């Protein structure tokens, strides 16, 4: 799956071959796995975690 983190003024980050994503939203913690329908979620301050196919884990701090 492809991950794209968007900000109001542009693209913050893009990553291909992502196996899973976990983020905190206004409705609680939200996990995404491959083959899920496309979605958009408003994030709250916390840590977005994604695991890449190459074995690395990426952490992105969300402050507002």
Predicted model as a PDB file, atoms N, CA, C, CB and O in Angstrom, pLDDT in the B-factor column:
MODEL        1                                                                  
ATOM      1  N   UNK A   1       0.855  -1.155   0.000  1.00 87.00           N  
ATOM      2  CA  UNK A   1       0.000   0.000   0.000  1.00 87.00           C  
ATOM      3  C   UNK A   1       0.900   1.216   0.000  1.00 87.00           C  
ATOM      4  CB  UNK A   1      -0.972  -0.001   1.211  1.00 87.00           C  
ATOM      5  O   UNK A   1       2.045   1.145   0.447  1.00 87.00           O  
ATOM      6  N   UNK A   2       0.394   2.329  -0.495  1.00 86.00           N  
ATOM      7  CA  UNK A   2       1.151   3.581  -0.557  1.00 86.00           C  
ATOM      8  C   UNK A   2       0.618   4.540   0.497  1.00 86.00           C  
ATOM      9  CB  UNK A   2       1.066   4.220  -1.975  1.00 86.00           C  
ATOM     10  O   UNK A   2      -0.594   4.685   0.659  1.00 86.00           O  
ATOM     11  N   UNK A   3       1.526   5.190   1.211  1.00 86.00           N  
ATOM     12  CA  UNK A   3       1.164   6.165   2.233  1.00 86.00           C  
ATOM     13  C   UNK A   3       1.568   7.545   1.748  1.00 86.00           C  
ATOM     14  CB  UNK A   3       1.838   5.834   3.595  1.00 86.00           C  
ATOM     15  O   UNK A   3       2.695   7.753   1.300  1.00 86.00           O  
ATOM     16  N   UNK A   4       0.657   8.468   1.839  1.00 87.00           N  
ATOM     17  CA  UNK A   4       0.947   9.866   1.489  1.00 87.00           C  
ATOM     18  C   UNK A   4       0.414  10.733   2.625  1.00 87.00           C  
ATOM     19  CB  UNK A   4       0.298  10.275   0.095  1.00 87.00           C  
ATOM     20  O   UNK A   4      -0.780  10.702   2.923  1.00 87.00           O  
ATOM     21  N   UNK A   5       1.296  11.509   3.261  1.00 86.00           N  
ATOM     22  CA  UNK A   5       0.902  12.420   4.336  1.00 86.00           C  
ATOM     23  C   UNK A   5       0.819  13.815   3.737  1.00 86.00           C  
ATOM     24  CB  UNK A   5       1.915  12.373   5.545  1.00 86.00           C  
ATOM     25  O   UNK A   5       1.809  14.363   3.253  1.00 86.00           O  
ATOM     26  N   UNK A   6      -0.383  14.377   3.781  1.00 84.00           N  
ATOM     27  CA  UNK A   6      -0.640  15.682   3.175  1.00 84.00           C  
ATOM     28  C   UNK A   6      -0.795  16.756   4.227  1.00 84.00           C  
ATOM     29  CB  UNK A   6      -1.881  15.630   2.306  1.00 84.00           C  
ATOM     30  O   UNK A   6      -1.394  16.530   5.278  1.00 84.00           O  
ATOM     31  N   UNK A   7      -0.254  17.922   3.938  1.00 85.00           N  
ATOM     32  CA  UNK A   7      -0.445  19.123   4.740  1.00 85.00           C  
ATOM     33  C   UNK A   7      -1.196  20.131   3.878  1.00 85.00           C  
ATOM     34  CB  UNK A   7       0.927  19.706   5.249  1.00 85.00           C  
ATOM     35  O   UNK A   7      -1.259  19.957   2.661  1.00 85.00           O  
ATOM     36  N   UNK A   8      -1.765  21.178   4.466  1.00 87.00           N  
ATOM     37  CA  UNK A   8      -2.516  22.148   3.659  1.00 87.00           C  
ATOM     38  C   UNK A   8      -1.696  22.771   2.525  1.00 87.00           C  
ATOM     39  CB  UNK A   8      -3.036  23.243   4.550  1.00 87.00           C  
ATOM     40  O   UNK A   8      -2.258  23.166   1.504  1.00 87.00           O  
ATOM     41  N   UNK A   9      -0.394  22.859   2.694  1.00 93.00           N  
ATOM     42  CA  UNK A   9       0.442  23.527   1.696  1.00 93.00           C  
ATOM     43  C   UNK A   9       1.212  22.567   0.804  1.00 93.00           C  
ATOM     44  CB  UNK A   9       1.407  24.440   2.379  1.00 93.00           C  
ATOM     45  O   UNK A   9       1.970  23.018  -0.055  1.00 93.00           O  
ATOM     46  N   UNK A  10       1.048  21.259   0.974  1.00 93.00           N  
ATOM     47  CA  UNK A  10       1.745  20.326   0.097  1.00 93.00           C  
ATOM     48  C   UNK A  10       1.874  18.940   0.692  1.00 93.00           C  
ATOM     49  CB  UNK A  10       3.103  20.853  -0.232  1.00 93.00           C  
ATOM     50  O   UNK A  10       1.275  18.632   1.723  1.00 93.00           O  
ATOM     51  N   UNK A  11       2.666  18.107   0.032  1.00 93.00           N  
ATOM     52  CA  UNK A  11       2.897  16.726   0.471  1.00 93.00           C  
ATOM     53  C   UNK A  11       4.063  16.714   1.452  1.00 93.00           C  
ATOM     54  CB  UNK A  11       3.184  15.783  -0.746  1.00 93.00           C  
ATOM     55  O   UNK A  11       5.149  17.201   1.139  1.00 93.00           O  
ATOM     56  N   UNK A  12       3.834  16.149   2.651  1.00 89.00           N  
ATOM     57  CA  UNK A  12       4.872  16.071   3.675  1.00 89.00           C  
ATOM     58  C   UNK A  12       5.770  14.852   3.441  1.00 89.00           C  
ATOM     59  CB  UNK A  12       4.239  16.010   5.080  1.00 89.00           C  
ATOM     60  O   UNK A  12       6.993  14.952   3.529  1.00 89.00           O  
ATOM     61  N   UNK A  13       5.158  13.702   3.144  1.00 87.00           N  
ATOM     62  CA  UNK A  13       5.936  12.475   2.953  1.00 87.00           C  
ATOM     63  C   UNK A  13       5.152  11.490   2.098  1.00 87.00           C  
ATOM     64  CB  UNK A  13       6.301  11.835   4.315  1.00 87.00           C  
ATOM     65  O   UNK A  13       3.921  11.483   2.103  1.00 87.00           O  
ATOM     66  N   UNK A  14       5.885  10.660   1.366  1.00 88.00           N  
ATOM     67  CA  UNK A  14       5.301   9.576   0.578  1.00 88.00           C  
ATOM     68  C   UNK A  14       6.145   8.331   0.796  1.00 88.00           C  
ATOM     69  CB  UNK A  14       5.222   9.948  -0.945  1.00 88.00           C  
ATOM     70  O   UNK A  14       7.374   8.402   0.808  1.00 88.00           O  
ATOM     71  N   UNK A  15       5.488   7.194   0.968  1.00 87.00           N  
ATOM     72  CA  UNK A  15       6.197   5.935   1.160  1.00 87.00           C  
ATOM     73  C   UNK A  15       5.426   4.833   0.446  1.00 87.00           C  
ATOM     74  CB  UNK A  15       6.370   5.608   2.675  1.00 87.00           C  
ATOM     75  O   UNK A  15       4.215   4.703   0.624  1.00 87.00           O  
ATOM     76  N   UNK A  16       6.120   4.044  -0.355  1.00 87.00           N  
ATOM     77  CA  UNK A  16       5.508   2.915  -1.059  1.00 87.00           C  
ATOM     78  C   UNK A  16       5.770   1.628  -0.278  1.00 87.00           C  
ATOM     79  CB  UNK A  16       6.059   2.798  -2.513  1.00 87.00           C  
ATOM     80  O   UNK A  16       6.642   1.591   0.591  1.00 87.00           O  
ATOM     81  N   UNK A  17       5.028   0.593  -0.584  1.00 89.00           N  
ATOM     82  CA  UNK A  17       5.189  -0.732   0.024  1.00 89.00           C  
ATOM     83  C   UNK A  17       5.067  -0.704   1.553  1.00 89.00           C  
ATOM     84  CB  UNK A  17       6.535  -1.314  -0.366  1.00 89.00           C  
ATOM     85  O   UNK A  17       5.907  -1.257   2.262  1.00 89.00           O  
ATOM     86  N   UNK A  18       4.024  -0.059   2.040  1.00 90.00           N  
ATOM     87  CA  UNK A  18       3.756  -0.001   3.474  1.00 90.00           C  
ATOM     88  C   UNK A  18       2.843  -1.175   3.842  1.00 90.00           C  
ATOM     89  CB  UNK A  18       3.104   1.372   3.876  1.00 90.00           C  
ATOM     90  O   UNK A  18       1.849  -1.432   3.163  1.00 90.00           O  
ATOM     91  N   UNK A  19       3.185  -1.880   4.914  1.00 92.00           N  
ATOM     92  CA  UNK A  19       2.421  -3.048   5.350  1.00 92.00           C  
ATOM     93  C   UNK A  19       1.283  -2.703   6.297  1.00 92.00           C  
ATOM     94  CB  UNK A  19       3.335  -4.032   6.013  1.00 92.00           C  
ATOM     95  O   UNK A  19       0.228  -3.338   6.260  1.00 92.00           O  
ATOM     96  N   UNK A  20       1.489  -1.697   7.151  1.00 92.00           N  
ATOM     97  CA  UNK A  20       0.434  -1.283   8.072  1.00 92.00           C  
ATOM     98  C   UNK A  20       0.683   0.139   8.547  1.00 92.00           C  
ATOM     99  CB  UNK A  20       0.351  -2.242   9.273  1.00 92.00           C  
ATOM    100  O   UNK A  20       1.816   0.620   8.551  1.00 92.00           O  
ATOM    101  N   UNK A  21      -0.394   0.802   8.946  1.00 91.00           N  
ATOM    102  CA  UNK A  21      -0.335   2.173   9.462  1.00 91.00           C  
ATOM    103  C   UNK A  21      -1.219   2.230  10.700  1.00 91.00           C  
ATOM    104  CB  UNK A  21      -0.795   3.230   8.378  1.00 91.00           C  
ATOM    105  O   UNK A  21      -2.327   1.694  10.700  1.00 91.00           O  
ATOM    106  N   UNK A  22      -0.731   2.877  11.754  1.00 92.00           N  
ATOM    107  CA  UNK A  22      -1.525   3.099  12.968  1.00 92.00           C  
ATOM    108  C   UNK A  22      -1.421   4.578  13.309  1.00 92.00           C  
ATOM    109  CB  UNK A  22      -1.030   2.195  14.171  1.00 92.00           C  
ATOM    110  O   UNK A  22      -0.320   5.123  13.390  1.00 92.00           O  
ATOM    111  N   UNK A  23      -2.575   5.234  13.510  1.00 88.00           N  
ATOM    112  CA  UNK A  23      -2.596   6.662  13.817  1.00 88.00           C  
ATOM    113  C   UNK A  23      -3.718   6.951  14.809  1.00 88.00           C  
ATOM    114  CB  UNK A  23      -2.775   7.505  12.524  1.00 88.00           C  
ATOM    115  O   UNK A  23      -4.682   6.192  14.908  1.00 88.00           O  
ATOM    116  N   UNK A  24      -3.585   8.052  15.540  1.00 88.00           N  
ATOM    117  CA  UNK A  24      -4.626   8.513  16.458  1.00 88.00           C  
ATOM    118  C   UNK A  24      -5.508   9.515  15.728  1.00 88.00           C  
ATOM    119  CB  UNK A  24      -4.008   9.147  17.745  1.00 88.00           C  
ATOM    120  O   UNK A  24      -5.017  10.489  15.158  1.00 88.00           O  
ATOM    121  N   UNK A  25      -6.816   9.268  15.749  1.00 86.00           N  
ATOM    122  CA  UNK A  25      -7.774  10.163  15.102  1.00 86.00           C  
ATOM    123  C   UNK A  25      -8.740  10.707  16.148  1.00 86.00           C  
ATOM    124  CB  UNK A  25      -8.546   9.430  13.969  1.00 86.00           C  
ATOM    125  O   UNK A  25      -8.651  10.377  17.330  1.00 86.00           O  
ATOM    126  N   UNK A  26      -9.652  11.536  15.693  1.00 85.00           N  
ATOM    127  CA  UNK A  26     -10.648  12.095  16.607  1.00 85.00           C  
ATOM    128  C   UNK A  26     -11.581  11.015  17.150  1.00 85.00           C  
ATOM    129  CB  UNK A  26     -11.461  13.179  15.901  1.00 85.00           C  
ATOM    130  O   UNK A  26     -12.244  11.237  18.163  1.00 85.00           O  
ATOM    131  N   UNK A  27     -11.647   9.848  16.500  1.00 85.00           N  
ATOM    132  CA  UNK A  27     -12.501   8.742  16.945  1.00 85.00           C  
ATOM    133  C   UNK A  27     -11.718   7.642  17.652  1.00 85.00           C  
ATOM    134  CB  UNK A  27     -13.238   8.155  15.764  1.00 85.00           C  
ATOM    135  O   UNK A  27     -12.284   6.588  17.942  1.00 85.00           O  
ATOM    136  N   UNK A  28     -10.439   7.851  17.937  1.00 87.00           N  
ATOM    137  CA  UNK A  28      -9.607   6.857  18.606  1.00 87.00           C  
ATOM    138  C   UNK A  28      -8.476   6.371  17.718  1.00 87.00           C  
ATOM    139  CB  UNK A  28     -10.450   5.684  19.048  1.00 87.00           C  
ATOM    140  O   UNK A  28      -8.246   6.919  16.640  1.00 87.00           O  
ATOM    141  N   UNK A  29      -7.773   5.347  18.168  1.00 89.00           N  
ATOM    142  CA  UNK A  29      -6.667   4.788  17.399  1.00 89.00           C  
ATOM    143  C   UNK A  29      -7.221   4.050  16.185  1.00 89.00           C  
ATOM    144  CB  UNK A  29      -5.804   3.839  18.276  1.00 89.00           C  
ATOM    145  O   UNK A  29      -8.232   3.354  16.278  1.00 89.00           O  
ATOM    146  N   UNK A  30      -6.557   4.208  15.057  1.00 85.00           N  
ATOM    147  CA  UNK A  30      -7.069   3.699  13.791  1.00 85.00           C  
ATOM    148  C   UNK A  30      -5.951   2.950  13.089  1.00 85.00           C  
ATOM    149  CB  UNK A  30      -7.620   4.848  12.896  1.00 85.00           C  
ATOM    150  O   UNK A  30      -4.867   3.501  12.900  1.00 85.00           O  
ATOM    151  N   UNK A  31      -6.192   1.712  12.702  1.00 88.00           N  
ATOM    152  CA  UNK A  31      -5.196   0.919  12.010  1.00 88.00           C  
ATOM    153  C   UNK A  31      -5.626   0.620  10.579  1.00 88.00           C  
ATOM    154  CB  UNK A  31      -4.939  -0.374  12.763  1.00 88.00           C  
ATOM    155  O   UNK A  31      -6.802   0.375  10.311  1.00 88.00           O  
ATOM    156  N   UNK A  32      -4.667   0.643   9.671  1.00 86.00           N  
ATOM    157  CA  UNK A  32      -4.925   0.340   8.264  1.00 86.00           C  
ATOM    158  C   UNK A  32      -4.021  -0.790   7.811  1.00 86.00           C  
ATOM    159  CB  UNK A  32      -4.715   1.590   7.380  1.00 86.00           C  
ATOM    160  O   UNK A  32      -2.829  -0.808   8.120  1.00 86.00           O  
ATOM    161  N   UNK A  33      -4.590  -1.727   7.080  1.00 88.00           N  
ATOM    162  CA  UNK A  33      -3.848  -2.834   6.494  1.00 88.00           C  
ATOM    163  C   UNK A  33      -4.028  -2.805   4.982  1.00 88.00           C  
ATOM    164  CB  UNK A  33      -4.316  -4.194   7.082  1.00 88.00           C  
ATOM    165  O   UNK A  33      -4.954  -2.156   4.498  1.00 88.00           O  
ATOM    166  N   UNK A  34      -3.171  -3.488   4.216  1.00 85.00           N  
ATOM    167  CA  UNK A  34      -3.318  -3.508   2.756  1.00 85.00           C  
ATOM    168  C   UNK A  34      -4.694  -4.022   2.309  1.00 85.00           C  
ATOM    169  CB  UNK A  34      -2.224  -4.374   2.139  1.00 85.00           C  
ATOM    170  O   UNK A  34      -5.371  -4.744   3.042  1.00 85.00           O  
ATOM    171  N   UNK A  35      -5.086  -3.636   1.098  1.00 84.00           N  
ATOM    172  CA  UNK A  35      -6.347  -4.022   0.467  1.00 84.00           C  
ATOM    173  C   UNK A  35      -7.576  -3.424   1.142  1.00 84.00           C  
ATOM    174  CB  UNK A  35      -6.466  -5.514   0.460  1.00 84.00           C  
ATOM    175  O   UNK A  35      -8.685  -3.928   0.960  1.00 84.00           O  
ATOM    176  N   UNK A  36      -7.401  -2.386   1.899  1.00 80.00           N  
ATOM    177  CA  UNK A  36      -8.512  -1.665   2.495  1.00 80.00           C  
ATOM    178  C   UNK A  36      -8.923  -0.560   1.526  1.00 80.00           C  
ATOM    179  CB  UNK A  36      -8.130  -1.082   3.900  1.00 80.00           C  
ATOM    180  O   UNK A  36      -8.114  -0.104   0.718  1.00 80.00           O  
ATOM    181  N   UNK A  37     -10.157  -0.140   1.607  1.00 82.00           N  
ATOM    182  CA  UNK A  37     -10.608   0.971   0.777  1.00 82.00           C  
ATOM    183  C   UNK A  37      -9.842   2.239   1.136  1.00 82.00           C  
ATOM    184  CB  UNK A  37     -12.124   1.192   0.941  1.00 82.00           C  
ATOM    185  O   UNK A  37      -9.392   2.393   2.272  1.00 82.00           O  
ATOM    186  N   UNK A  38      -9.692   3.142   0.179  1.00 80.00           N  
ATOM    187  CA  UNK A  38      -9.047   4.426   0.445  1.00 80.00           C  
ATOM    188  C   UNK A  38      -9.812   5.157   1.536  1.00 80.00           C  
ATOM    189  CB  UNK A  38      -8.969   5.290  -0.841  1.00 80.00           C  
ATOM    190  O   UNK A  38     -11.031   5.026   1.646  1.00 80.00           O  
ATOM    191  N   UNK A  39      -9.092   5.924   2.340  1.00 79.00           N  
ATOM    192  CA  UNK A  39      -9.773   6.680   3.385  1.00 79.00           C  
ATOM    193  C   UNK A  39      -8.993   7.945   3.707  1.00 79.00           C  
ATOM    194  CB  UNK A  39      -9.953   5.823   4.651  1.00 79.00           C  
ATOM    195  O   UNK A  39      -7.816   8.082   3.374  1.00 79.00           O  
ATOM    196  N   UNK A  40      -9.681   8.855   4.358  1.00 80.00           N  
ATOM    197  CA  UNK A  40      -9.098  10.099   4.842  1.00 80.00           C  
ATOM    198  C   UNK A  40      -9.519  10.242   6.289  1.00 80.00           C  
ATOM    199  CB  UNK A  40      -9.548  11.339   3.980  1.00 80.00           C  
ATOM    200  O   UNK A  40     -10.675   9.982   6.623  1.00 80.00           O  
ATOM    201  N   UNK A  41      -8.594  10.655   7.164  1.00 80.00           N  
ATOM    202  CA  UNK A  41      -8.928  10.806   8.580  1.00 80.00           C  
ATOM    203  C   UNK A  41      -8.236  12.046   9.129  1.00 80.00           C  
ATOM    204  CB  UNK A  41      -8.516   9.544   9.388  1.00 80.00           C  
ATOM    205  O   UNK A  41      -7.083  12.325   8.800  1.00 80.00           O  
ATOM    206  N   UNK A  42      -8.954  12.787   9.971  1.00 82.00           N  
ATOM    207  CA  UNK A  42      -8.357  13.929  10.663  1.00 82.00           C  
ATOM    208  C   UNK A  42      -7.567  13.393  11.852  1.00 82.00           C  
ATOM    209  CB  UNK A  42      -9.452  14.963  11.125  1.00 82.00           C  
ATOM    210  O   UNK A  42      -8.114  12.682  12.694  1.00 82.00           O  
ATOM    211  N   UNK A  43      -6.293  13.731  11.920  1.00 85.00           N  
ATOM    212  CA  UNK A  43      -5.437  13.218  12.979  1.00 85.00           C  
ATOM    213  C   UNK A  43      -5.380  14.187  14.151  1.00 85.00           C  
ATOM    214  CB  UNK A  43      -4.033  12.954  12.446  1.00 85.00           C  
ATOM    215  O   UNK A  43      -5.523  15.399  13.984  1.00 85.00           O  
ATOM    216  N   UNK A  44      -5.171  13.633  15.338  1.00 90.00           N  
ATOM    217  CA  UNK A  44      -4.991  14.425  16.550  1.00 90.00           C  
ATOM    218  C   UNK A  44      -3.526  14.296  16.974  1.00 90.00           C  
ATOM    219  CB  UNK A  44      -5.967  13.953  17.698  1.00 90.00           C  
ATOM    220  O   UNK A  44      -2.820  13.419  16.476  1.00 90.00           O  
ATOM    221  N   UNK A  45      -3.058  15.156  17.884  1.00 92.00           N  
ATOM    222  CA  UNK A  45      -1.669  15.032  18.325  1.00 92.00           C  
ATOM    223  C   UNK A  45      -1.362  13.624  18.837  1.00 92.00           C  
ATOM    224  CB  UNK A  45      -1.371  16.059  19.417  1.00 92.00           C  
ATOM    225  O   UNK A  45      -2.117  13.053  19.623  1.00 92.00           O  
ATOM    226  N   UNK A  46      -0.250  13.088  18.379  1.00 90.00           N  
ATOM    227  CA  UNK A  46       0.161  11.737  18.759  1.00 90.00           C  
ATOM    228  C   UNK A  46       1.257  11.251  17.838  1.00 90.00           C  
ATOM    229  CB  UNK A  46      -1.031  10.769  18.726  1.00 90.00           C  
ATOM    230  O   UNK A  46       1.982  12.054  17.251  1.00 90.00           O  
ATOM    231  N   UNK A  47       1.384   9.945  17.709  1.00 92.00           N  
ATOM    232  CA  UNK A  47       2.427   9.351  16.877  1.00 92.00           C  
ATOM    233  C   UNK A  47       1.780   8.493  15.807  1.00 92.00           C  
ATOM    234  CB  UNK A  47       3.414   8.513  17.729  1.00 92.00           C  
ATOM    235  O   UNK A  47       0.986   7.603  16.111  1.00 92.00           O  
ATOM    236  N   UNK A  48       2.121   8.759  14.554  1.00 90.00           N  
ATOM    237  CA  UNK A  48       1.695   7.933  13.428  1.00 90.00           C  
ATOM    238  C   UNK A  48       2.805   6.924  13.197  1.00 90.00           C  
ATOM    239  CB  UNK A  48       1.404   8.795  12.128  1.00 90.00           C  
ATOM    240  O   UNK A  48       3.969   7.302  13.063  1.00 90.00           O  
ATOM    241  N   UNK A  49       2.461   5.652  13.149  1.00 93.00           N  
ATOM    242  CA  UNK A  49       3.431   4.583  12.976  1.00 93.00           C  
ATOM    243  C   UNK A  49       3.110   3.829  11.699  1.00 93.00           C  
ATOM    244  CB  UNK A  49       3.436   3.629  14.195  1.00 93.00           C  
ATOM    245  O   UNK A  49       1.959   3.463  11.460  1.00 93.00           O  
ATOM    246  N   UNK A  50       4.122   3.596  10.880  1.00 92.00           N  
ATOM    247  CA  UNK A  50       3.907   2.745   9.715  1.00 92.00           C  
ATOM    248  C   UNK A  50       5.089   1.794   9.569  1.00 92.00           C  
ATOM    249  CB  UNK A  50       3.719   3.597   8.427  1.00 92.00           C  
ATOM    250  O   UNK A  50       6.239   2.146   9.832  1.00 92.00           O  
ATOM    251  N   UNK A  51       4.766   0.586   9.145  1.00 93.00           N  
ATOM    252  CA  UNK A  51       5.771  -0.454   8.948  1.00 93.00           C  
ATOM    253  C   UNK A  51       5.942  -0.679   7.458  1.00 93.00           C  
ATOM    254  CB  UNK A  51       5.371  -1.776   9.670  1.00 93.00           C  
ATOM    255  O   UNK A  51       4.977  -0.987   6.759  1.00 93.00           O  
ATOM    256  N   UNK A  52       7.166  -0.528   6.967  1.00 88.00           N  
ATOM    257  CA  UNK A  52       7.455  -0.672   5.548  1.00 88.00           C  
ATOM    258  C   UNK A  52       7.804  -2.121   5.220  1.00 88.00           C  
ATOM    259  CB  UNK A  52       8.601   0.263   5.135  1.00 88.00           C  
ATOM    260  O   UNK A  52       8.205  -2.895   6.089  1.00 88.00           O  
ATOM    261  N   UNK A  53       7.642  -2.463   3.952  1.00 87.00           N  
ATOM    262  CA  UNK A  53       7.923  -3.827   3.488  1.00 87.00           C  
ATOM    263  C   UNK A  53       9.397  -4.185   3.663  1.00 87.00           C  
ATOM    264  CB  UNK A  53       7.522  -3.979   2.017  1.00 87.00           C  
ATOM    265  O   UNK A  53       9.731  -5.355   3.851  1.00 87.00           O  
ATOM    266  N   UNK A  54      10.276  -3.192   3.604  1.00 84.00           N  
ATOM    267  CA  UNK A  54      11.708  -3.450   3.755  1.00 84.00           C  
ATOM    268  C   UNK A  54      12.109  -3.720   5.209  1.00 84.00           C  
ATOM    269  CB  UNK A  54      12.498  -2.274   3.220  1.00 84.00           C  
ATOM    270  O   UNK A  54      13.294  -3.879   5.502  1.00 84.00           O  
ATOM    271  N   UNK A  55      11.137  -3.772   6.115  1.00 77.00           N  
ATOM    272  CA  UNK A  55      11.412  -4.124   7.502  1.00 77.00           C  
ATOM    273  C   UNK A  55      11.568  -2.949   8.433  1.00 77.00           C  
ATOM    274  CB  UNK A  55      12.625  -4.935   7.566  1.00 77.00           C  
ATOM    275  O   UNK A  55      11.646  -3.142   9.646  1.00 77.00           O  
ATOM    276  N   UNK A  56      11.616  -1.737   7.915  1.00 85.00           N  
ATOM    277  CA  UNK A  56      11.783  -0.574   8.757  1.00 85.00           C  
ATOM    278  C   UNK A  56      10.461  -0.052   9.297  1.00 85.00           C  
ATOM    279  CB  UNK A  56      12.483   0.505   7.997  1.00 85.00           C  
ATOM    280  O   UNK A  56       9.420  -0.189   8.654  1.00 85.00           O  
ATOM    281  N   UNK A  57      10.507   0.542  10.472  1.00 90.00           N  
ATOM    282  CA  UNK A  57       9.341   1.185  11.064  1.00 90.00           C  
ATOM    283  C   UNK A  57       9.578   2.681  11.058  1.00 90.00           C  
ATOM    284  CB  UNK A  57       9.069   0.664  12.508  1.00 90.00           C  
ATOM    285  O   UNK A  57      10.659   3.151  11.412  1.00 90.00           O  
ATOM    286  N   UNK A  58       8.564   3.423  10.656  1.00 88.00           N  
ATOM    287  CA  UNK A  58       8.660   4.875  10.546  1.00 88.00           C  
ATOM    288  C   UNK A  58       7.708   5.483  11.558  1.00 88.00           C  
ATOM    289  CB  UNK A  58       8.333   5.366   9.096  1.00 88.00           C  
ATOM    290  O   UNK A  58       6.547   5.084  11.651  1.00 88.00           O  
ATOM    291  N   UNK A  59       8.208   6.455  12.319  1.00 92.00           N  
ATOM    292  CA  UNK A  59       7.398   7.172  13.303  1.00 92.00           C  
ATOM    293  C   UNK A  59       7.340   8.632  12.892  1.00 92.00           C  
ATOM    294  CB  UNK A  59       7.978   7.018  14.748  1.00 92.00           C  
ATOM    295  O   UNK A  59       8.362   9.246  12.585  1.00 92.00           O  
ATOM    296  N   UNK A  60       6.123   9.185  12.890  1.00 90.00           N  
ATOM    297  CA  UNK A  60       5.923  10.597  12.560  1.00 90.00           C  
ATOM    298  C   UNK A  60       5.169  11.233  13.706  1.00 90.00           C  
ATOM    299  CB  UNK A  60       5.152  10.777  11.207  1.00 90.00           C  
ATOM    300  O   UNK A  60       4.075  10.786  14.047  1.00 90.00           O  
ATOM    301  N   UNK A  61       5.736  12.276  14.312  1.00 91.00           N  
ATOM    302  CA  UNK A  61       5.074  12.991  15.405  1.00 91.00           C  
ATOM    303  C   UNK A  61       4.066  13.986  14.837  1.00 91.00           C  
ATOM    304  CB  UNK A  61       6.114  13.721  16.296  1.00 91.00           C  
ATOM    305  O   UNK A  61       4.395  14.785  13.960  1.00 91.00           O  
ATOM    306  N   UNK A  62       2.840  13.929  15.344  1.00 89.00           N  
ATOM    307  CA  UNK A  62       1.782  14.846  14.931  1.00 89.00           C  
ATOM    308  C   UNK A  62       1.541  15.797  16.094  1.00 89.00           C  
ATOM    309  CB  UNK A  62       0.461  14.076  14.525  1.00 89.00           C  
ATOM    310  O   UNK A  62       1.191  15.350  17.187  1.00 89.00           O  
ATOM    311  N   UNK A  63       1.720  17.096  15.886  1.00 87.00           N  
ATOM    312  CA  UNK A  63       1.575  18.023  17.011  1.00 87.00           C  
ATOM    313  C   UNK A  63       0.275  18.829  16.985  1.00 87.00           C  
ATOM    314  CB  UNK A  63       2.738  18.969  17.029  1.00 87.00           C  
ATOM    315  O   UNK A  63      -0.158  19.300  18.037  1.00 87.00           O  
ATOM    316  N   UNK A  64      -0.350  19.000  15.853  1.00 75.00           N  
ATOM    317  CA  UNK A  64      -1.609  19.734  15.816  1.00 75.00           C  
ATOM    318  C   UNK A  64      -2.382  19.449  14.567  1.00 75.00           C  
ATOM    319  CB  UNK A  64      -1.367  21.207  15.932  1.00 75.00           C  
ATOM    320  O   UNK A  64      -3.471  19.990  14.377  1.00 75.00           O  
TER     321      UNK A  64                                                      
ENDMDL                                                                          
END                                                                             
